[in-house]
Amino acid sequence: MDPSVLHLEKIALSFFSMPQIQLPIFPAGCEQINAHLAVERKDDQITYFNGHLPVFTHQAEDVQSFRLFTTQLIVNGAATQAEIVQAFGVPSTTVKRYVKKYRLGGCKAIYEPPHRRQGTKLTAERLAQAQALLDQQWSVPAISQQLEVLATTLHKAIDHGRLKKTDKKKVEKHRSPLPVPKPSVVSVTKHPPWA
C-alpha cells in the first residue's frame, strides 16, 4: 500500500476518534457553578446538572446530601473549592472541613454527628457542687466565684441540660406559707397634721 494513503487514513481516524466537546448549555433558570456544572432550585428540590443532564437531586433542607455531593464534585475534580464557595455562599472553612472528612472517612463520615469534646473546667465533681448551689437558689455569678468557673460555662451547662436551674416562683409555691400576723385592734383617732 502506498505510504501516503496510510498517512491519510491515520489522519482521518484521529479526526473521527476525537472526543466531543460538551457545550455549556444548561436548562433555563439554572445558576452556573463552572463551565460544566449548574444548579437549579425548583420548589424544595435542588438539582445539579452536567451540561443539560441532571446528575443529582436532593431536598433543599437536606444539608448532609448537599455536603456529600459538593464534596464529591471537589474530590473528583469536577469543581474547585472556590467554585463551591462562590456558587453557594458557604464558608470556605466548612468546605475544607467536609473535604477532609470525606477523604479520611468516605461517605459515612459526612453523615456522622460532630464530635463534642468534654469540658475540662466543669468536671463531674464541680457539676454536682454547682447543682447543689443552684438548688439552694444561688445566683450563677455567685456560683461562678465560688467554684472558680466562668459564668458562661455554667450558663452553657444550664442551656444544654447538664445543670437544672430551679425557678424561684416554683420553689416559693412548694414552700409552706408563713403565718401572717393579724392586726391588733387599736382605736384610731385622727390627729390634725399640725399636731
Contact map, one row per residue, 1 for C-alpha under 8 A:
111011000000000000000000000000000000000000000000000000000000000000000000000000000000000000000000000000000000000000000000000000000000000000000000000000000000000000000000000000000000000000000000000
111111000000000000000000000000000000000000000000000000000000000000000000000000000000000000000000000000000000000000000000000000000000000000000000000000000000000000000000000000000000000000000000000
111111100000000000000000000000000000000000000000000000000000000000000000000000000000000000000000000000000000000000000000000000000000000000000000000000000000000000000000000000000000000000000000000
011111110000000000000000000000000000000000000000000000000000000000000000000000000000000000000000000000000000000000000000000000000000000000000000000000000000000000000000000000000000000000000000000
111111111000000000000000000000000000000000000000000000000000000000000000000000000000000000000000000000000000000000000000000000000000000000000000000000000000000000000000000000000000000000000000000
111111111100000000000000000000000000000000000000000000000000000000000000000000000000000000000000000000000000000000000000000000000000000000000000000000000000000000000000000000000000000000000000000
001111111110000000000000000000000000000000000000000000000000000000000000000000000000000000000000000000000000000000000000000000000000000000000000000000000000000000000000000000000000000000000000000
000111111111000000000000000000000000000000000000000000000000000000000000000000000000000000000000000000000000000000000000000000000000000000000000000000000000000000000000000000000000000000000000000
000011111111100000000000000000000000000000000000000000000000000000000000000000000000000000000000000000000000000000000000000000000000000000000000000000000000000000000000000000000000000000000000000
000001111111110000000000000000000000000000000000000000000000000000000000000000000000000000000000000000000000000000000000000000000000000000000000000000000000000000000000000000000000000000000000000
000000111111111000000000000000000000000000000000000000000000000000000000000000000000000000000000000000000000000000000000000000000000000000000000000000000000000000000000000000000000000000000000000
000000011111111100000000000000000000000000000000000000000000000000000000000000000000000000000000000000000000000000000000000000000000000000000000000000000000000000000000000000000000000000000000000
000000001111111110000000000000000000000000000000000000000000000000000000000000000000000000000000000000000000000000000000000000000000000000000000000000000000000000000000000000000000000000000000000
000000000111111111000000000000000000000000000000000000000000000000000000000000000000000000000000000000000000000000000000000000000000000000000000000000000000000000000000000000000000000000000000000
000000000011111111000000000000000000000000000000000000000000000000000000000000000000000000000000000000000000000000000000000000000000000000000000000000000000000000000000000000000000000000000000000
000000000001111111000000000000000000000000000000000000000000000000000000000000000000000000000000000000000000000000000000000000000000000000000000000000000000000000000000000000000000000000000000000
000000000000111111100000000000000000000000000000000000000000000000000000000000000000000000000000000000000000000000000000000000000000000000000000000000000000000000000000000000000000000000000000000
000000000000011111110000000000000000000000000000000000000000000000000000000000000000000000000000000000000000000000000000000000000000000000000000000000000000000000000000000000000000000000000000000
000000000000000011111000000000000000000000000000000000000000000000000000000000000000000000000000000000000000000000000000000000000000000000000000000000000000000000000000000000000000000000000000000
000000000000000001111100000000000000000000000000000000000000000000000000000000000000000000000000000000000000000000000000000000000000000000000000000000000000000000000000000000000000000000000000000
000000000000000000111110000000000000000000000000000000000000000000000000000000000000000000000000000000000000000000000000000000000000000000000000000000000000000000000000000000000000000000000000000
000000000000000000011111000000000000000000000000001000000000000000000000000000000000000000000000000000000000000000000000000000000000000000000000000000000000000000000000000000000000000000000000000
000000000000000000001111100000000000000000000000001000000000000000000000000000000000000000000000000000000000000000000000000000000000000000000000000000000000000000000000000000000000000000000000000
000000000000000000000111110000000011000000000000001000000000000000000000000000000000000000000000000000000000000000000000000000000000000000000000000000000000000000000000000000000000000000000000000
000000000000000000000011111000000000000000000000001100000000000000000000000000000000000000000000000000000000000000000000000000000000000000000000000000000000000000000000000000000000000000000000000
000000000000000000000001111101000000010000000000111100000000000000000000000000000000000000000000000000000000000000000000000000000000000000000000000000000000000000000000000000000000000000000000000
000000000000000000000000111111000000000000000000000100000000000000000000000000000000000000000000000000000000000000000000000000000000000000000000000000000000000000000000000000000000000000000000000
000000000000000000000000011111000000000000000000000000000000000000000000000000000000000000000000000000000000000000000000000000000000000000000000000000000000000000000000000000000000000000000000000
000000000000000000000000001111100000000100000000000000000000000000000000000000000000000000000000000000000000000000000000000000000000000000000000000000000000000000000000000000000000000000000000000
000000000000000000000000011111110000011110000000000000000000000000000000000000000000000000000000000000000000000000000000000000000000000000000000000000000000000000000000000000000000000000000000000
000000000000000000000000000011111000011100000000000000000000000000000000000000000000001000000000000000000000000000000000000000000000000000000000000000000000000000000000000000000000000000000000000
000000000000000000000000000001111110111000000000000000000000000000000000000000000000001000000000000000000000000000000000000000000000000000000000000000000000000000000000000000000000000000000000000
000000000000000000000000000000111111111000000000000000000000000000000000000000100011001000000000000000000000000000000000000000000000000000000000000000000000000000000000000000000000000000000000000
000000000000000000000000000000011111110000000000000000000000000000000000000000100010000000000000000000000000000000000000000000000000000000000000000000000000000000000000000000000000000000000000000
000000000000000000000001000000011111100000000000000000000000000000000000000000000000000000000000000000000000000000000000000000000000000000000000000000000000000000000000000000000000000000000000000
000000000000000000000001000000001111110000000000011000000000000000000000000000000000000000000000000000000000000000000000000000000000000000000000000000000000000000000000000000000000000000000000000
000000000000000000000000000000011111111000000001111000000000000000000000000001100000000000000000000000000000000000000000000000000000000000000000000000000000000000000000000000000000000000000000000
000000000000000000000000010001111101111100000001111000000000000000000000000000000000000000000000000000000000000000000000000000000000000000000000000000000000000000000000000000000000000000000000000
000000000000000000000000000001111000111110000111100000000000000000000000000000000000000000000000000000000000000000000000000000000000000000000000000000000000000000000000000000000000000000000000000
000000000000000000000000000011100000011111000111100000000000000000000000000000000000000000000000000000000000000000000000000000000000000000000000000000000000000000000000000000000000000000000000000
000000000000000000000000000001000000001111111110000000000001000000000000000000000000000000000000000000000000000000000000000000000000000000000000000000000000000000000000000000000000000000000000000
000000000000000000000000000000000000000111111100000000000000000000000000000000000000000000000000000000000000000000000000000000000000000000000000000000000000000000000000000000000000000000000000000
000000000000000000000000000000000000000011111000000000000000000000000000000000000000000000000000000000000000000000000000000000000000000000000000000000000000000000000000000000000000000000000000000
000000000000000000000000000000000000000011111100000000000011100000000000000000000000000000000000000000000000000000000000000000000000000000000000000000000000000000000000000000000000000000000000000
000000000000000000000000000000000000000011111110000000001111000000000000000000000000000000000000000000000000000000000000000000000000000000000000000000000000000000000000000000000000000000000000000
000000000000000000000000000000000000001111011111000000001111000000000000000000000000000000000000000000000000000000000000000000000000000000000000000000000000000000000000000000000000000000000000000
000000000000000000000000000000000000001110001111100001111100000000000000000000000000000000000000000000000000000000000000000000000000000000000000000000000000000000000000000000000000000000000000000
000000000000000000000000000000000000111100000111110001111000000000000000000000000000000000000000000000000000000000000000000000000000000000000000000000000000000000000000000000000000000000000000000
000000000000000000000000010000000000111100000011111111110000000000000000000000000000000000000000000000000000000000000000000000000000000000000000000000000000000000000000000000000000000000000000000
000000000000000000000000010000000001110000000001111111100000000000000000000000000000000000000000000000000000000000000000000000000000000000000000000000000000000000000000000000000000000000000000000
000000000000000000000111110000000001110000000000111110000000000000000000000000000000000000000000000000000000000000000000000000000000000000000000000000000000000000000000000000000000000000000000000
000000000000000000000000111000000000000000000000111111000000000000000000000000000000000000000000000000000000000000000000000000000000000000000000000000000000000000000000000000000000000000000000000
000000000000000000000000000000000000000000000000111111100000000000000000000000000000000000000000000000000000000000000000000000000000000000000000000000000000000000000000000000000000000000000000000
000000000000000000000000000000000000000000000011110111111000000000000000000000000000000000000000000000000000000000000000000000000000000000000000000000000000000000000000000000000000000000000000000
000000000000000000000000000000000000000000000011110011111000000000000000000000000000000000000000000000000000000000000000000000000000000000000000000000000000000000000000000000000000000000000000000
000000000000000000000000000000000000000000000011100001111100000000001000000000000000000000000000000000000000000000000000000000000000000000000000000000000000000000000000000000000000000000000000000
000000000000000000000000000000000000000000001111000001111110000000000000000000000000000000000000000000000000000000000000000000000000000000000000000000000000000000000000000000000000000000000000000
000000000000000000000000000000000000000000001110000000011111010011000000000000000000000000000000000000000000000000000000000000000000000000000000000000000000000000000000000000000000000000000000000
000000000000000000000000000000000000000000011100000000001111110000000000000000000000000000000000000000000000000000000000000000000000000000000000000000000000000000000000000000000000000000000000000
000000000000000000000000000000000000000010011100000000000111111000000000000000000000000000000000000000000000000000000000000000000000000000000000000000000000000000000000000000000000000000000000000
000000000000000000000000000000000000000000010000000000000011111000000000000000000000000000000000000000000000000000000000000000000000000000000000000000000000000000000000000000000000000000000000000
000000000000000000000000000000000000000000000000000000000111111111000000000000000000000000000000000000000000000000000000000000000000000000000000000000000000000000000000000000000000000000000000000
000000000000000000000000000000000000000000000000000000000001111111100000000000000000000000000000000000000000000000000000000000000000000000000000000000000000000000000000000000000000000000000000000
000000000000000000000000000000000000000000000000000000000000011111110000000000000000000000000000000000000000011000000000000000000000000000000000000000000000000000000000000000000000000000000000000
000000000000000000000000000000000000000000000000000000000100011111111000000000000000000000000000000000000000000000000000000000000000000000000000000000000000000000000000000000000000000000000000000
000000000000000000000000000000000000000000000000000000000100011111111100000000000000000000000000000000000000000000000000000000000000000000000000000000000000000000000000000000000000000000000000000
000000000000000000000000000000000000000000000000000000000000001111111110000000000000000000000010010000000000010000000000000000000000000000000000000000000000000000000000000000000000000000000000000
000000000000000000000000000000000000000000000000000000000000000111111111000000000000000000000000000000000010010000000000000000000000000000000000000000000000000000000000000000000000000000000000000
000000000000000000000000000000000000000000000000000000010000000011111111100000000000000000000000000000000000000000000000000000000000000000000000000000000000000000000000000000000000000000000000000
000000000000000000000000000000000000000000000000000000000000000001111111110000000001000000000000000000000000000000000000000000000000000000000000000000000000000000000000000000000000000000000000000
000000000000000000000000000000000000000000000000000000000000000000111111111000000000000000000010011001000000000000000000000000000000000000000000000000000000000000000000000000000000000000000000000
000000000000000000000000000000000000000000000000000000000000000000011111111100000000000000000000000000000000000000000000000000000000000000000000000000000000000000000000000000000000000000000000000
000000000000000000000000000000000000000000000000000000000000000000001111111111110000000000000000000000000000000000000000000000000000000000000000000000000000000000000000000000000000000000000000000
000000000000000000000000000000000000000000000000000000000000000000000111111111111000000000000000001000000000000000000000000000000000000000000000000000000000000000000000000000000000000000000000000
000000000000000000000000000000000000000000000000000000000000000000000011111111000000000000000000001000100000000000000000000000000000000000000000000000000000000000000000000000000000000000000000000
000000000000000000000000000000000000000000000000000000000000000000000001111111100000000000000000000000000000000000000000000000000000000000000000000000000000000000000000000000000000000000000000000
000000000000000000000000000000000000000000000000000000000000000000000000111111110000000000000000000000000000000000000000000000000000000000000000000000000000000000000000000000000000000000000000000
000000000000000000000000000000000000100000000000000000000000000000000000111111110000000000000000000000000000000000000000000000000000000000000000000000000000000000000000000000000000000000000000000
000000000000000000000000000000001100100000000000000000000000000000000000110111111011000000000000000000000000000000000000000000000000000000000000000000000000000000000000000000000000000000000000000
000000000000000000000000000000000000000000000000000000000000000000000000110011111111000000000000000000000000000000000000000000000000000000000000000000000000000000000000000000000000000000000000000
000000000000000000000000000000000000000000000000000000000000000000000000010000111111100000010011000000000000000000000000000000000000000000000000000000000000000000000000000000000000000000000000000
000000000000000000000000000000000000000000000000000000000000000000000000000000011111110000010000000000000000000000000000000000000000000000000000000000000000000000000000000000000000000000000000000
000000000000000000000000000000001100000000000000000000000000000000000000000000111111111000000000000000000000000000000000000000000000000000000000000000000000000000000000000000000000000000000000000
000000000000000000000000000000001000000000000000000000000000000000000100000000111111111111000010000000000000000000000000000000000000000000000000000000000000000000000000000000000000000000000000000
000000000000000000000000000000000000000000000000000000000000000000000000000000001111111111110010000000000000000000000000000000000000000000000000000000000000000000000000000000000000000000000000000
000000000000000000000000000000000000000000000000000000000000000000000000000000000111111111000000000000000000000000000000000000000000000000000000000000000000000000000000000000000000000000000000000
000000000000000000000000000000111000000000000000000000000000000000000000000000000011111110000000000000000000000000000000000000000000000000000000000000000000000000000000000000000000000000000000000
000000000000000000000000000000000000000000000000000000000000000000000000000000000001111111000000000000000000000000000000000000000000000000000000000000000000000000000000000000000000000000000000000
000000000000000000000000000000000000000000000000000000000000000000000000000000000001111111100000000000000000000000000000000000000000000000000000000000000000000000000000000000000000000000000000000
000000000000000000000000000000000000000000000000000000000000000000000000000000000001110111110110000000000000000000000000000000000000000000000000000000000000000000000000000000000000000000000000000
000000000000000000000000000000000000000000000000000000000000000000000000000000000000100011111110000000000000000000000000000000000000000000000000000000000000000000000000000000000000000000000000000
000000000000000000000000000000000000000000000000000000000000000000000000000000001100100001111111000000000000000000000000000000000000000000000000000000000000000000000000000000000000000000000000000
000000000000000000000000000000000000000000000000000000000000000000000000000000000000000000111111100000000000000000000000000000000000000000000000000000000000000000000000000000000000000000000000000
000000000000000000000000000000000000000000000000000000000000000000000000000000000000000001111111110000000000000000000000000000000000000000000000000000000000000000000000000000000000000000000000000
000000000000000000000000000000000000000000000000000000000000000000100010000000001001100001111111111000000000000000000000000000000000000000000000000000000000000000000000000000000000000000000000000
000000000000000000000000000000000000000000000000000000000000000000000000000000001000000000011111111100000000000000000000000000000000000000000000000000000000000000000000000000000000000000000000000
000000000000000000000000000000000000000000000000000000000000000000000000000000000000000000001111111110000000000000000000000000000000000000000000000000000000000000000000000000000000000000000000000
000000000000000000000000000000000000000000000000000000000000000000100010000000000000000000000111111111000000010000000000000000000000000000000000000000000000000000000000000000000000000000000000000
000000000000000000000000000000000000000000000000000000000000000000000010011000000000000000000011111111100000000000000000000000000000000000000000000000000000000000000000000000000000000000000000000
000000000000000000000000000000000000000000000000000000000000000000000000000000000000000000000001111111110000000000000000000000000000000000000000000000000000000000000000000000000000000000000000000
000000000000000000000000000000000000000000000000000000000000000000000000000000000000000000000000111111111100110000000000000000000000000000000000000000000000000000000000000000000000000000000000000
000000000000000000000000000000000000000000000000000000000000000000000010000000000000000000000000011111111110110000000000000000000000000000000000000000000000000000000000000000000000000000000000000
000000000000000000000000000000000000000000000000000000000000000000000000001000000000000000000000001111111100000000000000000000000000000000000000000000000000000000000000000000000000000000000000000
000000000000000000000000000000000000000000000000000000000000000000000000000000000000000000000000000111111100100000000000000000000000000000000000000000000000000000000000000000000000000000000000000
000000000000000000000000000000000000000000000000000000000000000000000000000000000000000000000000000011111111100000000000000000000000000000000000000000000000000000000000000000000000000000000000000
000000000000000000000000000000000000000000000000000000000000000000000000000000000000000000000000000011111111110000000000000000000000000000000000000000000000000000000000000000000000000000000000000
000000000000000000000000000000000000000000000000000000000000000000010000000000000000000000000000000001001111111000000000000000000000000000000000000000000000000000000000000000000000000000000000000
000000000000000000000000000000000000000000000000000000000000000000000000000000000000000000000000000000001111111100000000000000000000000000000000000000000000000000000000000000000000000000000000000
000000000000000000000000000000000000000000000000000000000000000000000000000000000000000000000000000011011111111100000000000000000000000000000000000000000000000000000000000000000000000000000000000
000000000000000000000000000000000000000000000000000000000000000100110000000000000000000000000000010011000111111100000000000000000000000000000000000000000000000000000000000000000000000000000000000
000000000000000000000000000000000000000000000000000000000000000100000000000000000000000000000000000000000011111110000000000000000000000000000000000000000000000000000000000000000000000000000000000
000000000000000000000000000000000000000000000000000000000000000000000000000000000000000000000000000000000001111111000000000000000000000000000000000000000000000000000000000000000000000000000000000
000000000000000000000000000000000000000000000000000000000000000000000000000000000000000000000000000000000000001111100000000000000000000000000000000000000000000000000000000000000000000000000000000
000000000000000000000000000000000000000000000000000000000000000000000000000000000000000000000000000000000000000111110000000000000000000000000000000000000000000000000000000000000000000000000000000
000000000000000000000000000000000000000000000000000000000000000000000000000000000000000000000000000000000000000011111000000000000000000000000000000000000000000000000000000000000000000000000000000
000000000000000000000000000000000000000000000000000000000000000000000000000000000000000000000000000000000000000001111100000000000000000000000000000000000000000000000000000000000000000000000000000
000000000000000000000000000000000000000000000000000000000000000000000000000000000000000000000000000000000000000000111110000000000000000000000000000000000000000000000000000000000000000000000000000
000000000000000000000000000000000000000000000000000000000000000000000000000000000000000000000000000000000000000000011111000000000000000000000000000000000000000000000000000000000000000000000000000
000000000000000000000000000000000000000000000000000000000000000000000000000000000000000000000000000000000000000000001111111000000000000000000000000000000000000000000000000000000000000000000000000
000000000000000000000000000000000000000000000000000000000000000000000000000000000000000000000000000000000000000000000111111000000000000000000000000000000000000000000000000000000000000000000000000
000000000000000000000000000000000000000000000000000000000000000000000000000000000000000000000000000000000000000000000011111000000000000000000000000010000000000000000000000000000000000000000000000
000000000000000000000000000000000000000000000000000000000000000000000000000000000000000000000000000000000000000000000011111111100000000000000000000010001000000000000000000000000000000000000000000
000000000000000000000000000000000000000000000000000000000000000000000000000000000000000000000000000000000000000000000011111111100000000000000000000000000000000000000000000000000000000000000000000
000000000000000000000000000000000000000000000000000000000000000000000000000000000000000000000000000000000000000000000000011111110000000000000000000000000000000000000000000000000000000000000000000
000000000000000000000000000000000000000000000000000000000000000000000000000000000000000000000000000000000000000000000000011111111000000000000000000000000000000000000000000000000000000000000000000
000000000000000000000000000000000000000000000000000000000000000000000000000000000000000000000000000000000000000000000000011111111100000000000000001000000000000000000000000000000000000000000000000
000000000000000000000000000000000000000000000000000000000000000000000000000000000000000000000000000000000000000000000000011111111110000000000000000000000000000001100000000000000000000000000000000
000000000000000000000000000000000000000000000000000000000000000000000000000000000000000000000000000000000000000000000000000111111111000000000000000000000000000000000000000000000000000000000000000
000000000000000000000000000000000000000000000000000000000000000000000000000000000000000000000000000000000000000000000000000011111111100000000000000000000000000000000000000000000000000000000000000
000000000000000000000000000000000000000000000000000000000000000000000000000000000000000000000000000000000000000000000000000001111111110000000010001000000000000000100000000000000000000000000000000
000000000000000000000000000000000000000000000000000000000000000000000000000000000000000000000000000000000000000000000000000000111111111000000000000000000000000000111000000000000000000000000000000
000000000000000000000000000000000000000000000000000000000000000000000000000000000000000000000000000000000000000000000000000000011111111100000000000000000000000000000000000000000000000000000000000
000000000000000000000000000000000000000000000000000000000000000000000000000000000000000000000000000000000000000000000000000000001111111111000010000000000000000000000000000000000000000000000000000
000000000000000000000000000000000000000000000000000000000000000000000000000000000000000000000000000000000000000000000000000000000111111111110010000000000000000000011100000000000000000000000000000
000000000000000000000000000000000000000000000000000000000000000000000000000000000000000000000000000000000000000000000000000000000011111111000000000000000000000000001100000000000000000000000000000
000000000000000000000000000000000000000000000000000000000000000000000000000000000000000000000000000000000000000000000000000000000001111111000000000000000000000000000000000000000000000000000000000
000000000000000000000000000000000000000000000000000000000000000000000000000000000000000000000000000000000000000000000000000000000000111111100000000000000000000000000101000000000000000000000000000
000000000000000000000000000000000000000000000000000000000000000000000000000000000000000000000000000000000000000000000000000000000000111111110110000000000000000000000000000000000000000000000000000
000000000000000000000000000000000000000000000000000000000000000000000000000000000000000000000000000000000000000000000000000000000000010011111110000000000000000000000000000000000000000000000000000
000000000000000000000000000000000000000000000000000000000000000000000000000000000000000000000000000000000000000000000000000000000000010001111111000000100110000000000000000000000000000000000000000
000000000000000000000000000000000000000000000000000000000000000000000000000000000000000000000000000000000000000000000000000000000000000000111111100000100000000000000000000000000000000000000000000
000000000000000000000000000000000000000000000000000000000000000000000000000000000000000000000000000000000000000000000000000000000000000001111111110000000000000000000000000000000000000000000000000
000000000000000000000000000000000000000000000000000000000000000000000000000000000000000000000000000000000000000000000000000000000100110001111111111110100000000000000000000000000000000000000000000
000000000000000000000000000000000000000000000000000000000000000000000000000000000000000000000000000000000000000000000000000000000000000000011111111111100100000000000000000000000000000000000000000
000000000000000000000000000000000000000000000000000000000000000000000000000000000000000000000000000000000000000000000000000000000000000000001111111111000000000000000000000000000000000000000000000
000000000000000000000000000000000000000000000000000000000000000000000000000000000000000000000000000000000000000000000000000000000000000000000111111100000000000000000000000000000000000000000000000
000000000000000000000000000000000000000000000000000000000000000000000000000000000000000000000000000000000000000000000000000001000100000000000011111110000000000000000000000000000000000000000000000
000000000000000000000000000000000000000000000000000000000000000000000000000000000000000000000000000000000000000000000000000000000000000000000011111111000000000000000000000000000000000000000000000
000000000000000000000000000000000000000000000000000000000000000000000000000000000000000000000000000000000000000000000000110000000000000000000011101111101100000000000000000000000000000000000000000
000000000000000000000000000000000000000000000000000000000000000000000000000000000000000000000000000000000000000000000000000000000000000000000001100111111100000000000000000000000000000000000000000
000000000000000000000000000000000000000000000000000000000000000000000000000000000000000000000000000000000000000000000000000000000000000000011011000011111110000000000000000000000000000000000000000
000000000000000000000000000000000000000000000000000000000000000000000000000000000000000000000000000000000000000000000000000000000000000000000000000001111111000000000000000000000000000000000000000
000000000000000000000000000000000000000000000000000000000000000000000000000000000000000000000000000000000000000000000000010000000000000000000000000011111111100000000000000000000000000000000000000
000000000000000000000000000000000000000000000000000000000000000000000000000000000000000000000000000000000000000000000000000000000000000000010001000011111111110000100000000000000000000000000000000
000000000000000000000000000000000000000000000000000000000000000000000000000000000000000000000000000000000000000000000000000000000000000000010000000000111111111000000000000000000000000000000000000
000000000000000000000000000000000000000000000000000000000000000000000000000000000000000000000000000000000000000000000000000000000000000000000000000000011111111100000000000000000000000000000000000
000000000000000000000000000000000000000000000000000000000000000000000000000000000000000000000000000000000000000000000000000000000000000000000000000000001111111111100000000000000000000000000000000
000000000000000000000000000000000000000000000000000000000000000000000000000000000000000000000000000000000000000000000000000000000000000000000000000000000111111111111000000000000000000000000000000
000000000000000000000000000000000000000000000000000000000000000000000000000000000000000000000000000000000000000000000000000000000000000000000000000000000011111111100000000000000000000000000000000
000000000000000000000000000000000000000000000000000000000000000000000000000000000000000000000000000000000000000000000000000000000000000000000000000000000001111111100000000000000000000000000000000
000000000000000000000000000000000000000000000000000000000000000000000000000000000000000000000000000000000000000000000000000000000000000000000000000000000000111111110000000000000000000000000000000
000000000000000000000000000000000000000000000000000000000000000000000000000000000000000000000000000000000000000000000000000000100000000000000000000000000000111111110000000000000000000000000000000
000000000000000000000000000000000000000000000000000000000000000000000000000000000000000000000000000000000000000000000000000000100110000000000000000000000100111111111000000000000000000000000000000
000000000000000000000000000000000000000000000000000000000000000000000000000000000000000000000000000000000000000000000000000000000010010000000000000000000000010011111100000000000000000000000000000
000000000000000000000000000000000000000000000000000000000000000000000000000000000000000000000000000000000000000000000000000000000010011000000000000000000000010000111110000000000000000000000000000
000000000000000000000000000000000000000000000000000000000000000000000000000000000000000000000000000000000000000000000000000000000000011010000000000000000000000000011111011000000000000000000000000
000000000000000000000000000000000000000000000000000000000000000000000000000000000000000000000000000000000000000000000000000000000000000000000000000000000000000000001111111000000000000000000000000
000000000000000000000000000000000000000000000000000000000000000000000000000000000000000000000000000000000000000000000000000000000000000010000000000000000000000000000111111100000000000000000000000
000000000000000000000000000000000000000000000000000000000000000000000000000000000000000000000000000000000000000000000000000000000000000000000000000000000000000000000011111110000000000000000000000
000000000000000000000000000000000000000000000000000000000000000000000000000000000000000000000000000000000000000000000000000000000000000000000000000000000000000000000111111111000000000000000000000
000000000000000000000000000000000000000000000000000000000000000000000000000000000000000000000000000000000000000000000000000000000000000000000000000000000000000000000111111111100000000000000000000
000000000000000000000000000000000000000000000000000000000000000000000000000000000000000000000000000000000000000000000000000000000000000000000000000000000000000000000001111111100000000000000000000
000000000000000000000000000000000000000000000000000000000000000000000000000000000000000000000000000000000000000000000000000000000000000000000000000000000000000000000000111111110000000000000000000
000000000000000000000000000000000000000000000000000000000000000000000000000000000000000000000000000000000000000000000000000000000000000000000000000000000000000000000000011111110000000000000000000
000000000000000000000000000000000000000000000000000000000000000000000000000000000000000000000000000000000000000000000000000000000000000000000000000000000000000000000000001111111000000000000000000
000000000000000000000000000000000000000000000000000000000000000000000000000000000000000000000000000000000000000000000000000000000000000000000000000000000000000000000000000011111100000000000000000
000000000000000000000000000000000000000000000000000000000000000000000000000000000000000000000000000000000000000000000000000000000000000000000000000000000000000000000000000000111110000000000000000
000000000000000000000000000000000000000000000000000000000000000000000000000000000000000000000000000000000000000000000000000000000000000000000000000000000000000000000000000000011111000000000000000
000000000000000000000000000000000000000000000000000000000000000000000000000000000000000000000000000000000000000000000000000000000000000000000000000000000000000000000000000000001111100000000000000
000000000000000000000000000000000000000000000000000000000000000000000000000000000000000000000000000000000000000000000000000000000000000000000000000000000000000000000000000000000111110000000000000
000000000000000000000000000000000000000000000000000000000000000000000000000000000000000000000000000000000000000000000000000000000000000000000000000000000000000000000000000000000011111000000000000
000000000000000000000000000000000000000000000000000000000000000000000000000000000000000000000000000000000000000000000000000000000000000000000000000000000000000000000000000000000001111100000000000
000000000000000000000000000000000000000000000000000000000000000000000000000000000000000000000000000000000000000000000000000000000000000000000000000000000000000000000000000000000000111110000000000
000000000000000000000000000000000000000000000000000000000000000000000000000000000000000000000000000000000000000000000000000000000000000000000000000000000000000000000000000000000000011111000000000
000000000000000000000000000000000000000000000000000000000000000000000000000000000000000000000000000000000000000000000000000000000000000000000000000000000000000000000000000000000000001111100000000
000000000000000000000000000000000000000000000000000000000000000000000000000000000000000000000000000000000000000000000000000000000000000000000000000000000000000000000000000000000000000111110000000
000000000000000000000000000000000000000000000000000000000000000000000000000000000000000000000000000000000000000000000000000000000000000000000000000000000000000000000000000000000000000011111000000
000000000000000000000000000000000000000000000000000000000000000000000000000000000000000000000000000000000000000000000000000000000000000000000000000000000000000000000000000000000000000001111100000
000000000000000000000000000000000000000000000000000000000000000000000000000000000000000000000000000000000000000000000000000000000000000000000000000000000000000000000000000000000000000000111110000
000000000000000000000000000000000000000000000000000000000000000000000000000000000000000000000000000000000000000000000000000000000000000000000000000000000000000000000000000000000000000000011111000
000000000000000000000000000000000000000000000000000000000000000000000000000000000000000000000000000000000000000000000000000000000000000000000000000000000000000000000000000000000000000000001111101
000000000000000000000000000000000000000000000000000000000000000000000000000000000000000000000000000000000000000000000000000000000000000000000000000000000000000000000000000000000000000000000111111
000000000000000000000000000000000000000000000000000000000000000000000000000000000000000000000000000000000000000000000000000000000000000000000000000000000000000000000000000000000000000000000011111
000000000000000000000000000000000000000000000000000000000000000000000000000000000000000000000000000000000000000000000000000000000000000000000000000000000000000000000000000000000000000000000001111
000000000000000000000000000000000000000000000000000000000000000000000000000000000000000000000000000000000000000000000000000000000000000000000000000000000000000000000000000000000000000000000011111
